[in-house]
Amino acid sequence: MSSFEIIGGHRLKGDIEPQGAKNEALQVICAVLLTEEEVIIDNIPDIRDVNRLIELLALIGVEVKEITENTTGKELGDQCRKYSFRAKNVDIAALESREFTEKATALRGSIMLVGPLLARFGKAVVPQPGGDKIGRRRLDTHFTGMEMLGATVEYKEYGLGKSTGNRLKTSSMGFVVEAKQGLKGQYMLLDEASVTGTANIVMAAVMAEGETTIMNAACEPYVYQLCGMLNSMGAHIEGVGSNLLKIEGVKTLHGCNHRLLPDMIEVGSFIGMAAMTQSDITIKNAQVQHLGLIPQVFRRLGIEIWQQGDDLYVPRRDTYEIERFMDGSIMTIADAPWPGFTPDLVSIALVVATQCKGSVLIHQKMFESRLFFVDKLIDMGAQIILCDPHRATVIGLDHTHKLRGVRMTSPDIRAGVALLLAALSAEGVSRIDNIEQIDRGYQHIDDRLRRLGANIKRIS
């Protein structure tokens, strides 16, 4: 297990470019299973969760090749990767192998294999997926949608009695989804605007017989990108970018070329980093049109953000003063379905508020365990009142009382980066353990921060 050791209090300066979007990558990489032709995906981030998904595809017979390109002038961490995928000889039986089960259990994104496997092969088997421990993350939306398309879904033991070769010697609990009579288009109203649920259902519906209408679909940029990729493969999806999708099923799809958007969560994290360290930072190629309310929310915390073409420049300021509502009441920052503020940046907004001037109520509506990292910030000297599992009141210290370095553990990807930002601004030495969580979502983050002037090293 590795850790980060950070000597805080250093101002940073320079340019940083966000990696390819993690959440988009987990969706579009699964979509390569929908065709036996070659699919090329560019700007894939070198992060643990994405690499695990690529390994899963290789385990079931997908031909995977990294396309080497000239990366002259690019530093480690800035190099985007391009991969070729060809799912011509998929081995469905490998879904029950021990190695596949162990790897899929550790990756929540493995659940998005269900839609494309069901659409093309009529069957999918996946174990109960893992992922961040941030609260209840139900999968009902995924499987209710599959059932409406005509599939049967069972949560049961599988692999029982298989004791030869690499088959499971004991049973494993997971989802067995089958469409013995094929999939048929249906009208459906999703019970929640789940991003991964929408993506999974869309990937199943593109090859279902007839028309599928999805109301209350998620419309995040990740789903927008996935639908655009599927249309370029020959799918017929209308309403892309809205919460009403109409899909006319086709019999086959063909290959395509696709490029991932920059990761909007990294963009938000870098805005927060600039404010926490009172630094001049330019975020290159931020694709501002796909950021939604992210810049606006951070501006409410007093952060000045200038748009320069497709770049964002965050200038150094001595004070970042939190706005109030027009009637003078305390500012509230809350997550919401897109185009609302993404829940993945609530942790970043909270830690930034600890060093702003003023007070703010942080309301994390979606996950009931995502604010439990604030005890580490309190140990560092932050003034935070945890009202309940979903709400915390932050009284900003206005950089007049610095946080102090402590030893802490990263509980999940986003909280881990929030603690990293706190450590960069703190006086003294901080150590963050379990940084494998951070590596799941942020590409070579220590190398990239050192180039900006951060004093950070990775230790075993």
C-alpha atoms as one frame of an Amber mdcrd trajectory, in Angstrom:
protein
   0.000   0.000   0.000   1.319   3.448  -0.946   0.961   6.897   0.591   1.465
  10.523  -0.358   3.710  12.698   1.786   2.949  16.369   1.271   4.731  19.416
   2.646   2.052  22.065   2.359   1.998  25.826   2.168   3.611  26.173  -1.270
   2.007  28.338  -3.922   1.654  26.670  -7.298   1.934  28.134 -10.757   1.601
  26.939 -14.315  -0.598  25.059 -16.754  -2.321  21.741 -16.216  -4.475  19.763
 -18.639  -7.286  17.461 -17.508  -7.161  13.790 -18.422  -9.836  12.055 -20.467
 -13.119  11.679 -18.587 -13.118   8.623 -16.325 -16.893   8.204 -16.190 -17.236
   8.496 -19.949 -14.437   5.994 -20.497 -16.180   3.345 -18.381 -19.280   3.634
 -20.583 -17.850   3.892 -24.089 -15.295   1.127 -23.523 -18.160  -1.241 -22.641
 -19.915  -0.197 -25.864 -17.193  -1.832 -27.995 -18.931  -5.161 -27.227 -21.836
  -4.126 -29.465 -19.933  -4.795 -32.682 -17.404  -7.265 -34.025 -15.699  -4.480
 -35.974 -12.784  -2.385 -34.731 -13.532   0.559 -32.421 -10.792   3.117 -31.719
 -11.054   5.277 -28.593  -8.696   8.206 -27.979  -7.774  10.204 -24.850  -8.183
   7.223 -22.490  -6.823   8.081 -19.009  -4.164   5.902 -17.399  -6.077   5.251
 -14.179  -6.758   2.121 -12.162 -10.513   1.755 -12.793 -10.232   2.197 -16.564
  -7.253  -0.156 -16.785  -9.204  -2.804 -14.867 -12.125  -2.525 -17.288  -9.785
  -2.962 -20.266  -8.344  -6.064 -18.559 -11.880  -7.426 -18.112 -12.595  -7.059
 -21.828  -9.371  -8.863 -22.695 -10.320 -11.693 -20.331 -13.513 -12.408 -22.289
 -11.790 -12.416 -25.657 -11.837  -8.800 -26.826  -8.729  -8.020 -28.866  -7.153
  -4.955 -27.248  -4.233  -2.993 -28.701  -2.687   0.244 -27.528  -1.936   2.480
 -30.492   1.454   4.113 -30.043   1.654   7.731 -31.119   4.320  10.404 -31.055
   4.051  12.028 -27.609   7.133  14.242 -27.973   6.917  17.206 -25.624   4.317
  15.629 -23.380   5.216  14.940 -19.766   4.226  11.809 -17.841   0.586  12.187
 -16.918  -0.265  14.367 -19.909   0.055  11.583 -22.452  -3.358  10.578 -23.735
  -3.712   6.966 -24.796  -5.430   5.572 -27.854  -6.713   2.008 -27.915  -8.124
  -0.289 -30.575 -10.818  -2.773 -29.487 -12.249  -5.642 -31.515 -14.925  -7.817
 -29.911 -15.107 -10.417 -32.671 -14.435 -13.555 -30.603 -16.090 -12.916 -27.240
 -16.143 -15.929 -24.890 -19.356 -15.701 -22.851 -18.290 -18.700 -20.718 -15.329
 -16.630 -19.453 -17.799 -14.421 -17.557 -17.898 -17.166 -14.904 -14.130 -17.588
 -14.589 -12.484 -16.942 -11.257 -10.226 -14.210 -12.646 -13.101 -12.314 -14.289
 -15.221 -12.533 -11.133 -12.451 -11.241  -8.872 -11.634  -8.307 -11.142 -15.279
  -7.412 -11.857 -16.168  -7.475  -8.152 -13.558  -4.775  -7.489 -14.913  -2.439
 -10.189 -18.329  -0.816 -10.074 -18.082   0.054 -13.757 -18.292  -3.655 -14.581
 -22.089  -3.373 -14.232 -22.152  -1.539 -17.580 -21.069  -4.683 -19.378 -24.615
  -6.006 -18.924 -26.355  -3.841 -21.559 -24.032  -4.512 -24.505 -23.586  -8.218
 -23.657 -27.365  -8.670 -23.430 -27.974  -6.783 -26.696 -25.485  -8.748 -28.750
 -25.308 -12.169 -27.093 -28.606 -12.429 -25.197 -26.896 -13.139 -21.884 -24.763
 -11.368 -19.289 -23.287 -12.573 -15.997 -21.678 -10.111 -13.584 -20.892 -10.365
  -9.869 -22.093  -7.809  -7.346 -19.832  -4.870  -8.288 -17.602  -2.974  -5.874
 -16.545   0.680  -5.998 -16.500   3.560  -3.529 -18.049   3.062  -0.091 -20.015
   6.308  -0.142 -23.447   5.004   0.785 -26.241   3.039  -0.806 -25.833   2.713
  -4.569 -28.702   0.628  -5.805 -28.852  -1.048  -9.196 -32.628  -1.330  -9.577
 -32.817   1.199 -12.424 -30.418  -0.866 -14.548 -32.263  -4.134 -14.142 -35.806
  -2.776 -14.197 -34.972  -1.311 -17.606 -33.583  -4.659 -18.800 -36.728  -6.442
 -17.637 -38.940  -3.955 -19.482 -37.003  -4.756 -22.649 -37.854  -8.436 -22.151
 -34.915  -9.819 -20.182 -35.069 -11.970 -17.059 -32.878 -10.903 -14.152 -31.838
 -13.170 -11.298 -29.570 -12.398  -8.373 -28.245 -15.805  -7.453 -25.284 -18.089
  -7.038 -23.517 -19.032 -10.233 -20.496 -21.161 -11.064 -21.561 -23.777  -8.476
 -19.779 -27.085  -8.896 -17.345 -25.866 -11.539 -14.020 -27.157 -10.251 -11.808
 -27.606 -13.296  -9.492 -25.269 -15.132 -10.014 -21.645 -14.224 -13.705 -22.062
 -13.403 -14.962 -21.130  -9.980 -14.534 -23.885  -7.403 -17.283 -22.386  -5.276
 -20.331 -20.356  -6.126 -20.369 -16.571  -6.395 -23.290 -14.213  -5.924 -24.125
 -12.080  -8.906 -26.600 -11.098 -11.595 -27.555 -13.471 -14.384 -29.464 -11.613
 -17.115 -30.915 -13.389 -20.148 -33.061 -12.452 -23.147 -34.041 -15.851 -24.537
 -36.771 -14.374 -26.737 -34.716 -11.325 -27.721 -35.170  -7.708 -26.626 -38.168
  -5.603 -27.674 -38.449  -1.833 -27.510 -40.683  -0.347 -24.820 -41.749   2.956
 -23.299 -40.186   3.411 -19.878 -40.095   6.106 -17.220 -36.936   5.697 -15.140
 -37.451   5.899 -11.380 -34.296   8.024 -11.139 -32.083   9.792 -13.660 -29.229
   7.358 -13.125 -26.232   8.042 -15.367 -24.943   4.477 -15.441 -28.508   3.110
 -15.505 -29.368   5.235 -18.543 -26.132   4.226 -20.290 -26.745   0.532 -19.646
 -30.345   0.628 -20.895 -29.383   2.639 -23.988 -26.692   0.113 -24.899 -29.241
  -2.699 -24.589 -31.980  -0.837 -26.483 -29.937   0.102 -29.572 -30.233  -3.489
 -30.819 -33.737  -4.247 -29.468 -36.582  -4.840 -31.889 -38.736  -1.738 -32.447
 -38.685   1.626 -30.679 -37.631   2.319 -27.096 -38.599   5.572 -25.385 -36.753
   6.530 -22.187 -38.238   9.298 -20.051 -36.247  10.819 -17.165 -33.020   9.742
 -18.827 -29.786  11.156 -17.434 -28.381  13.831 -19.734 -24.835  14.228 -18.360
 -22.072  14.849 -20.930 -21.037  11.195 -20.448 -24.405   9.967 -21.757 -24.336
  12.610 -24.503 -20.958  11.295 -25.631 -22.033   7.653 -25.452 -25.133   8.296
 -27.564 -23.062  10.231 -30.085 -20.630   7.323 -30.329 -23.456   4.799 -30.764
 -25.035   6.900 -33.522 -21.684   6.994 -35.312 -21.733   3.158 -35.081 -25.100
   3.056 -36.853 -27.571   3.344 -33.969 -30.693   5.527 -34.274 -30.973   7.633
 -31.103 -32.976  10.863 -31.021 -33.054  13.463 -28.249 -29.356  13.162 -27.429
 -28.504  15.603 -24.631 -32.074  15.699 -23.266 -33.953  13.602 -20.720 -36.184
  12.094 -23.424 -34.460   9.541 -25.637 -36.065   7.694 -28.551 -34.186   4.696
 -29.872 -35.046   2.729 -33.000 -33.369  -0.655 -32.725 -31.003  -1.928 -35.416
 -29.739  -5.428 -36.131 -26.014  -4.676 -36.229 -23.568  -1.896 -35.443 -20.207
  -1.139 -37.041 -16.892   0.243 -35.854 -16.036   3.905 -35.235 -13.480   6.363
 -33.896 -14.277   8.214 -30.664 -12.451  10.737 -28.476 -13.202  11.238 -24.787
 -14.017  14.650 -23.346 -11.679  16.181 -20.754 -12.646  15.078 -17.243 -14.911
  17.767 -15.760 -14.244  16.426 -12.245 -10.539  17.091 -12.714 -11.356  20.586
 -13.989 -13.353  21.297 -10.823 -10.626  19.770  -8.658  -7.983  22.034 -10.233
 -10.148  25.134  -9.713 -10.395  24.168  -6.045  -6.657  23.496  -5.841  -5.860
  26.979  -7.129  -8.016  28.571  -4.420  -6.737  26.343  -1.606  -3.103  27.172
  -2.398  -3.773  30.810  -3.472  -2.139  30.080  -6.818  -2.206  31.179 -10.457
  -3.323  28.149 -12.437  -4.375  27.771 -16.078  -6.480  24.720 -16.915  -5.855
  23.931 -20.561  -8.484  22.530 -22.938 -11.273  22.471 -20.344 -14.085  22.130
 -22.934 -16.053  24.810 -21.078 -19.308  24.128 -22.938 -19.532  20.733 -21.195
 -18.891  21.975 -17.624 -22.451  22.996 -16.758 -22.679  24.837 -13.424 -19.195
  23.880 -12.217 -17.503  27.277 -12.800 -20.571  29.116 -11.491 -20.642  27.163
  -8.222 -16.959  27.803  -7.541 -17.475  31.490  -8.327 -20.063  31.518  -5.507
 -17.191  30.581  -3.196 -15.391  33.739  -4.276 -13.041  32.171  -6.828 -12.333
  34.315  -9.860 -12.369  32.250 -13.077 -11.574  33.711 -16.480 -12.363  31.910
 -19.697  -9.659  32.223 -22.353 -10.858  30.367 -25.429 -11.212  26.769 -24.250
  -8.931  27.346 -21.244  -9.802  28.484 -17.726  -7.473  30.804 -15.823  -7.754
  31.040 -12.025  -5.763  34.029 -10.719  -4.251  34.172  -7.245  -6.224  36.164
  -4.686  -5.608  36.972  -1.026  -9.250  36.431  -0.100 -12.025  34.278  -1.528
 -15.292  35.541  -0.109 -18.352  33.297  -0.156 -21.430  34.941  -1.659 -24.792
  35.150   0.083 -28.205  34.739  -1.485 -29.988  37.923  -2.561 -32.002  38.049
   0.679 -28.811  37.835   2.751 -29.234  34.213   3.805 -26.328  31.764   3.968
 -25.173  30.244   0.697 -26.121  26.613   0.083 -24.237  24.360  -2.325 -26.054
  21.132  -3.188 -25.702  18.402  -5.767 -28.426  17.703  -8.311 -28.980  15.702
 -11.512 -27.417  17.297 -14.581 -27.395  20.134 -15.456 -27.185  20.647 -11.691
 -23.926  20.526  -9.737 -22.315  17.096  -9.966 -22.122  15.147  -6.662 -18.523
  14.184  -7.496 -17.410  17.762  -6.747 -19.288  18.335  -3.481 -16.255  17.109
  -1.493 -14.019  19.561  -3.366 -16.390  22.489  -2.760 -16.504  21.631   0.946
 -12.745  21.589   1.427 -12.318  24.831  -0.549 -14.910  26.541   1.680 -12.758
  25.839   4.757 -10.274  28.490   3.585 -12.730  31.013   2.130 -14.215  33.992
   3.971 -17.770  33.413   5.178 -20.014  30.406   5.780 -21.762  27.913   3.544
 -24.095  24.950   3.939 -22.946  21.928   1.944 -25.806  19.543   1.113 -24.814
  16.161  -0.342 -28.212  14.770  -1.299 -27.283  11.624  -3.168 -24.916   9.633
  -0.923 -25.248   9.371   2.840 -21.601   8.480   3.579 -19.759  10.932   1.370
 -19.305  13.615   4.033 -17.809  11.329   6.649 -14.275  12.397   5.685 -14.814
  15.806   7.344 -13.479  14.485  10.665 -10.022  14.502   9.030 -10.490  18.160
   8.062 -11.568  18.972  11.605  -8.364  17.310  12.869  -6.485  19.685  10.534
  -8.173  22.688  12.172 -11.122  23.275   9.848 -14.329  24.664  11.355 -17.071
  22.310  10.208 -20.310  21.242  11.830 -21.589  17.927  10.481 -25.337  18.430
  10.810 -26.320  14.929   9.624 -25.033  12.393   7.046 -26.076  14.694   4.195
 -25.320  18.225   5.429 -22.345  20.123   6.820 -21.941  23.787   7.730 -18.496
  25.199   6.954 -17.177  28.349   8.625 -14.345  29.585   6.434 -10.981  30.543
   7.933 -10.082  33.019   5.139  -6.496  31.688   5.008  -5.821  33.553   8.276
  -5.719  30.305  10.246  -3.917  27.696   8.199  -4.812  24.042   8.334  -2.167
  21.843   9.940  -0.619  18.716   8.495  -1.832  15.361   9.854  -1.843  11.715
   8.845  -5.071  10.517   7.249  -6.538   7.828   5.011  -8.294   8.267   1.673
 -11.789   6.711   1.981 -12.791   7.097  -1.682 -11.658   8.801  -4.889 -13.234
  12.227  -4.433 -12.729  12.539  -0.672  -9.122  11.458  -1.199  -8.475  14.323
  -3.598 -10.283  16.747  -1.260  -7.872  15.692   1.509  -4.982  16.109  -0.929
  -6.040  19.721  -1.606  -6.274  20.325   2.141  -2.748  18.928   2.602  -1.354
  21.149  -0.166  -2.597  24.238   1.697  -1.719  23.073   5.226   1.297  24.045
   7.301   3.675  21.190   7.954   3.751  17.617   6.708   0.684  15.556   5.857
   0.531  11.901   4.932  -2.377  10.363   3.044  -2.605   6.568   3.140  -4.595
   4.275   0.828  -3.853   6.459  -2.185  -4.805   3.560  -4.434  -8.267   5.099
  -4.124  -6.983   8.352  -5.644  -5.170   6.416  -8.389  -8.525   4.919  -9.410
  -9.608   8.292 -10.769  -6.658  10.679 -11.179  -3.838  10.012 -13.640  -0.288
  10.373 -12.231  -1.555  13.178 -10.002   1.669  13.476  -7.985   3.836  13.952
 -11.102   1.476  16.585 -12.478   1.329  18.509  -9.195   5.119  18.507  -8.816
   5.401  20.287 -12.170   3.256  23.071 -10.708   5.574  23.375  -7.704   3.906
  21.089  -5.153   6.106  19.288  -2.629   4.593  15.808  -2.864   6.134  12.366
  -3.052   4.811   8.835  -3.262   6.095   6.465  -0.602   5.542   2.797   0.164
